Amino acid sequence: MTVDYFTNTTAGEGTIGGLAAVVSTDAVGGPGLPASIPSDELFFWTRVWQQGEAESAAARDAGDVREFASGREAVRWLLSDD
């Protein structure tokens, strides 16, 4: 299933198939939502997820990152008390 948004939609939040969806008036051709979103990718376009993406990008840009030599090393760090 694909959900289509058009520029004449009403801005705001709603639910589609039980998932929250953000509807933007600049959805087509603008910096908002793409014109068509597969239903299994709707979570990415929720306001909460996009806020997390922005925070992550800001932290990355500020150099607040950790690099790991392997996935195992990353998991070990995640499970540690540090």
C-alpha positions as CSV (number, residue, x, y, z in Angstrom):
1,M,0.0,0.0,0.0
2,T,1.2,3.5,-0.8
3,V,-0.2,6.7,0.8
4,D,-0.3,9.7,-1.5
5,Y,-0.3,13.3,-0.3
6,F,-1.0,16.3,-2.4
7,T,-0.4,20.0,-1.9
8,N,-4.1,20.7,-1.1
9,T,-4.1,18.5,2.0
10,T,-4.6,20.1,5.4
11,A,-1.5,20.4,7.5
12,G,-1.4,18.5,10.7
13,E,-1.2,15.0,12.1
14,G,-3.5,12.1,11.7
15,T,-3.4,8.3,11.6
16,I,-3.2,6.0,8.6
17,G,-3.5,2.3,9.2
18,G,-2.9,2.9,12.9
19,L,0.4,4.7,12.3
20,A,0.8,8.4,13.0
21,A,1.3,10.4,9.8
22,V,2.3,14.0,9.4
23,V,0.6,15.9,6.5
24,S,2.4,18.9,5.2
25,T,1.0,21.5,2.8
26,D,4.4,21.6,1.0
27,A,4.3,17.8,0.5
28,V,4.9,17.8,-3.2
29,G,8.1,19.3,-4.6
30,G,9.0,21.0,-1.3
31,P,11.1,20.2,1.8
32,G,8.1,18.4,3.4
33,L,6.8,14.9,2.7
34,P,7.5,13.2,-0.6
35,A,4.5,12.9,-2.9
36,S,4.1,9.1,-2.2
37,I,5.1,7.1,0.9
38,P,4.9,3.3,1.3
39,S,2.8,2.5,4.3
40,D,5.8,0.6,6.0
41,E,7.8,3.8,5.9
42,L,5.2,6.2,7.5
43,F,6.9,6.1,10.9
44,F,9.9,7.9,9.4
45,W,7.7,10.9,8.6
46,T,6.1,11.3,12.0
47,R,6.9,14.5,13.8
48,V,8.6,12.6,16.7
49,W,10.8,10.6,14.3
50,Q,11.8,13.8,12.4
51,Q,12.7,15.6,15.6
52,G,14.9,12.7,16.5
53,E,16.5,12.8,13.0
54,A,17.2,16.6,13.5
55,E,18.7,16.0,17.0
56,S,20.9,13.2,15.6
57,A,22.1,15.4,12.7
58,A,22.9,18.2,15.1
59,A,24.9,15.9,17.4
60,R,26.8,14.5,14.4
61,D,27.5,18.0,13.1
62,A,28.8,19.0,16.6
63,G,31.2,16.0,16.6
64,D,29.3,14.3,19.4
65,V,29.7,10.8,17.9
66,R,31.4,7.5,18.7
67,E,33.1,5.3,16.1
68,F,33.4,1.5,16.5
69,A,35.7,-0.9,14.7
70,S,32.9,-3.5,14.6
71,G,29.3,-4.1,15.3
72,R,30.3,-6.3,18.2
73,E,32.2,-3.4,19.8
74,A,29.2,-1.1,19.4
75,V,26.9,-3.6,21.0
76,R,29.4,-4.1,23.9
77,W,29.4,-0.4,24.4
78,L,25.6,-0.2,24.3
79,L,25.3,-2.9,26.9
80,S,27.9,-1.4,29.2
81,D,27.3,1.0,32.1
82,D,29.3,3.8,30.5
